[in-house]
Amino acid sequence: MFGAMLLAFAWVNSPYANYYELIHHAPMSIQVGQWVLAKPMIAWINEGLMVFFFFLIGLEIKREVFEGQLSSLRQVTLPAVAAIGGMLVPAAVYLAFNADDAVAARGWAIPAATDIVMALAFLALLGDRVPTALKIFLTALAIFDDFGTLIVIAAFYTETLSAVSLGLAALGVVSAFILNRLRVSHIAAYVLLGAFLWVAVLKSGVHATLAGVVLAFAIPMRVDGREILKELEHSLNPWVAFAVVPIFAFFNAGIDLAGVTRDSLFGSVSLGVVAGLFVGKQLGVFVSARVAVWLGIASLPPGVNWLQIYGVSLLAGVGFTMSLFIAALAFDEPGAILATNLSIVVGSLLSAISGMLVLNVACRHRTPNVVLPQVPEQSRGKPHVDE
């Protein structure tokens, strides 16, 4: 992903920038009889290819809810509260800079998102010094953040709705869950239905990537002893990590410095994004976690101290992929998107560097990897084989 970002940045700021723009806006279409779906390349990337990214997120959320770190109230309270604070405070910080401008205010959700892949990647650089419980906390926090971001996209970044297309999308959703209840294990059936669902959602006005999340929840956990969801998740993960995300980064990180002016760099939108990611995220996550523990509704994970929680709170400000995605939904004017993308990179880098410095100190002495005890199956309810 970093390589794709650097390649796009270098290309756009080279004498061959026009070729990047040519690829970026290259028209592509699919036609079946009189039906035509035509979009520029960047739209196919953001509305088509990113479906696989959101599909994988949906699979991860479903697995964690039924059998993982989100399957019991004791495990989810602290990261859930921290994630809520980590979305509300950055949004408030952004709006403090842009509340008077209706167009600029559309970007309020940009600093509210955390890039789960990059945040965990930075944490992994510290190796075994990081307590297992801290990794679990960040993973659960990022999953709740992703779920909240999906709700925000559906509720606030949806265009004019088409009743007919929504009806077809609903039909696709119902059909997908019928396949689940019939214990259909052939992935091809879900792929075909997923393609229909994607087109219906795309034409409905709701952002098409949400089709991936809905379809993920229809994938059965297991059928006849076969771990369907886990198999699909493990098969899809390398493609998303090494193809989908880098391609998205390449097409969205081409920041032409010639188009960045002092006014745009230090404008209210840019300042709101940087302050939201770097200041708002750390305050929202850390303060919410402290309040939750103080109120007694949550407890600090075993083997984890508050300095480590603060370091993770800083890492939560790395919002690269999701923030870029929301920026493309929030703004139409190229200059605004350009300035916003640059501010996302700046805010994410500040958060990453600061978080790594704090965690390097906090984890200097190896902390025993204390794993949270598993909740007995009978106490949380074993999921149905078809769920």
Protein Blocks (a to p, Z undefined) as FASTA:
>chain_A
ZZmmmmmmmmmmpcklmmmmmmmmoccdddehjbccdddfklmmmmmmmmmmmmmmmmmm
mmmmmmmmmlbfklmmmmmmmmmmmmmmmmmmmmmmmmmpmklmmmmmmmmpccfklmmm
mmmmnmmmlcfklmmmmmmmmmmmmmmmmmmmmmmmcccddfklmmmmmmmmmmmmmmmm
nopabfklmmmmmmmmmmmmmmnopafklmmmmmmmmpcfbgghiafklmmmmmmmmmmm
mmmmmmmmmmmmmccfklpcfklmmmmklmmmmmmmmmmmmmmmmmmmmmmmmnopaccd
ehiafklmmmmmmmmmpcklmmmmmmmmmpmblklmmmmmmmmmmmmmmmmmmmmmmmmm
mmmpacdddddddddfklnopadfkZZ
